[in-house]
Amino acid sequence: MHHAQPRSEDCLFPSRLHISDHLSTRQYARIVKGWVKAIGPDPALYGIHTIRRTKASLIYRRTKNLRAVQLLLGHTKLESTVRYLGIEVDDALEMAEQTEV
């Protein structure tokens, strides 16, 4: 990174194609699948969505901040975030009401 000195608008993982500046979701999924295969687990059990969900779950567990997780995931409804994380709605709403934003 220091040697390349990228600008803020540069893509960290550029596309191999000239159609786009950044990797496609498909190409990213292929890369992740290769990493999973290399370390041993069944690639069918791990993918880019699993990583996204795990990251959100870890953030929620550490902070208990549903609103922050909702914003990171791009959910418009808090209930969607609650369902996505698999937590109890009543508990989640109570925590959300106690959290100042």
PyMOL commands that set and color helices and strands:
alter all, ss='L'
color gray80, all
select helices_A, chain A and resi 25-39+43-45+48-63+66-73+78-85+89-98
alter helices_A, ss='H'
color red, helices_A
deselect
rebuild
show_as cartoon
